[in-house]
Amino acid sequence: MAEPSPITDQEFDLFRRLIYKIAGISMSNNKKVLLAGRLTRRLKLYEFSNFSEYYRMLASGQSPEEMQTMVDLLTTNETYFFREPKHFDFLRDEIIAKRGHSGSFRVWSAASSSGEEIYTLAMVLAEHMPGEDWEVVGSDISTRVLAKAATGHYSLARTEGIPPGFLQKYCLKGIRANAGTFLIAPELRKRTRFHQINLTQPIDPKIGDFEVIFLRNVMIYFDAETKTRVINHLLPRLKSGGHLIIGHSETLNGLKVGPLETMRPTIYRKP
């Protein structure tokens, strides 16, 4: 079959509106090549000659599985272990160290991607809350990255940023068929749970409440209206006295959210 026709501006606009409606992601004009590159293989799979045919199939609602595949392909998932390490220092020195009570301690990585943030959190909690009851919950809109995260299995190239002591204690180096990879230790993996969650939609209260919510490096893809909606969906799940932590390139300034107290830049506390 011949190559599909190049995506037109009109077709790009259709997909841009669709991904905004579904996931709240605002795609600028310079993302046209990226979108086309990621979706062309799907057109070939269905033997569509142009992007309009693929869009019509998605918009018909007849294939929710393909809609999920489209979302998986268009959501950006770059992350790494101990990214923006000052946040983990704050978690250790200001939140864990100053806890005034015992009991369950739950952290939510709300845009967890392929799991590096989840397991970074698990390492910090395991190290500084030995013998205590803690849990890390990870969520993402992409089923593809959640499946990856749940395995806890990564290339050794991903170990950069993990402190040597943590690497030795919490990461199992692969051998033979698994050479060149490592596995997060089972005692950490058993303290994690994963959910597919669209943050632009109301959050099911069954997920429970949290002492800390990490929402880092995802709001850069949202406009102000979507950011406001997402934060206000999360806050009911944050316990009184709990902390919300966002990415260093993000801010809540100008958003109608709250109540929240600014503790540090990008770190907020719910009264």
N, C-alpha and C positions, 0 to 999 in steps of 0.2 A: 504493500500500500504506500502511496505517496505521503510525504511529510505533511502534517497539518499546516494550514495557513497560519502565518504569523498573527499574533494577537493584535487586534485593533484597539484604538483608544476607547471605543465604545464598549468592547468586550472587557477590557481591563476595568472599566468603571463598573460593570455589572459584578465582577468578582470582588472588587473593592467594597462595594456596598454589601455584598453577601457576607464577607468575612467580618465586616463591622457589625452587621446585624447579629451574627452568631456569637462572635467572640469579643466584640468591642475594640478590635484592632484597627487602627487608622493607618492605611497604607498610602504613602505619598506617591507622587507621579514617578519618582525615580526607582520605585519597586516593581515597575512593569516588567523589566527583564527578569528579575528574580521570580516573580509569579509565573511567568510563562515557562521559565526553565524548570520549575518544580512541578508544573502540571502537565507538560507536554507528554510525558510518558503515560499519563492516564488517558489522554486523548488517543494515543496509539493503541493502548490496550483495548479500548472500546471501538477502535477503527473510526473515530470521528475525524472529519476533514477540517473542522475549525472549532474554536473555543466556544462559540455560541451553542453548538450542539451539546457540548459537555455541560455548559451552564444550564441548558433547558432540562437535562436529565436531573441535575442536582435540585433545581428549583421545583421540579415536579413532586418532590418528596417521596419518590418511589424507591430510593436507595439510601436510607440513612447510614448504611455502612460506608458508602462512597462519600457521603457528606463528611463523615468522620475522617476518612482518609484525606480528603481535601484540607480539612482543618489541621490534621497532623503535619501535612506537607508545608503549610503556610505559616505555622507558628514557629517562631525562632527560639531555639533551645540552647543557647551557648551558656555554659556554666563550668565551674571547676571547684575543687576542694579548697576550703578556707578562703573563699573569695571575700574581699573586703574584711580582713581579719579583725579590725577593731570592733566590729559587731560581736564577734565571738569572745573577745576580751571583755566587753561590757557584759555579755551574758554570764561569763565566769565570775568577774570581779564585783559587779553591781547587782546582778539579779540572783544568781545562785548563792554567792557568798553571804548575801544579806537577807536571805529568806528567813522569815520569823516563825515559820511553822513547818511541820512535816506533812506527809501525805503525798498524794499523786501530783506529779509535775508534768504538764503536757505542753509541748511546743508544736506549732503548726507551720510547716513550710508550704505556703499557699500557692506558690508558683514553682514547684519543685523540679521541673524538667527531668533530666535523666538521673537525678538522685544524689548528686555530689553534695548539695546543701544539706539534705536529710542526714546523710551519714557523717558529715562534718559535725552537725548538731549532736548526733548520737555519740560520737567520740568525746565531745566536750562534756556531755552529761554523764557518760560512763566514767570518765576520769574524775569528775568533780562532785558526783553524787553517788559514790559507791554504796551499794546496799540499799539505796532508796528506790522508790517506785516512780519511774519516769517513762514517758512514751513520746515518740516523734511521729506526727502524722504528715504525710506528704500528699499534695494534690496538684493536678494539672488538668488542662482541658484536652491534652493530647494523650490518647491511649497508648500510642507508640512509645513515648518516652516513659510513661508510667510502667509499662512492661519491662523496659530496660532497667529502670530504677529498682524494681522489685527483686531483680536478680542479684543486685549488689556486686556485679561482676564487671571489671573495668580493665582497660589496657594499662600496663605499667607506665606508659607515657603520661597517664593522668595523675601520677602520684606527686607531681610538683606542687608544693604548698603544704603538703601533709608533714607535720613535725616528725622527725625521725623516730622519736619514742612512740608516737601514735601509730606510725607506719608499722613498726615492729610488733606492737601490742594488739592492734585491731585489724590488720590487713594480712591475709594469707596469700603468700606468693604461689602462683600456679607452677606446676611441673608437668613434664611430658606434653600431653596434648594441650594443656592450658599454659604452657610456657609463654612468657611475655604478658601475662595478665595477673590480676590479683582479685581476691574475693573478700568482701567485708565480713568480719568474723560473725559467726552465727549468733553469738550472745548479743550483738548489736542489732542484727537483722530481725531478731524475734521481738525487739522493742519498737519496731516501726510498722506503720500501716499506710496503705495507699488508697486514694479515692479519686475518681475522675470528677472534677468539679469545675463548672463554668462560673467564674467569679462575678460575671456580669448579671447572674441570676441570683435570686434569694438563696441563702445557704440553708440546707436542711439542718434543723437543730440537733438531729440525731448524731451529728459529728461530735457534739459535746463542746465543752468550754476549755479555754487555754490560758496558761500563764503568760505565754509569749507567742506572738504571730510574726513570722518573717514574711514580708511581701516585697521582695527585692528584685529590681531590674525587670519588672513587667509593666509598670505604669508608664514607662517611656513610650510604650506602644499605644497608649490610650489618650483620648482627648479629655478635656476637663470634666465634661459631663459624665463620661464613663469612669474616670478616676473617682469622682464623688460617689457614684453608685456603688462601685466596688468596695471602697472604704466603709461605706455605711452598711453594706452587707456583712462585712467582717466584724465590725465592732460589737454586735450583740454576742459574738462567740468569744470575745476577749473578756476575761474576768476583771472585776474591779481591782485596780492596782497592777494590772497586767501591762505588758509592753508591746507596742507595735514598732517593728523595725523595717524601714524601707531602704532602697538602694541609695548610694552616695550621689548619684546623678538625678535623684528624684526629690520632690518636695510636696508637702500638703498645703503650702501657702496659697491662699486664694480659694481654697475648696471649702464648701459648706459641709464640714464633717465635724464630728465630735460627740461628746466632749473629750478632748485630748490635751494633755500638758506636754510641752516640748522639754525633753530632758537634755538632749544633745541634738545637733543637726542629724536628721534622719531617724532619731529615736524618740518615741512618744510614749506617754503613760496615760492609761485610762484611770481617772479619779475613782 
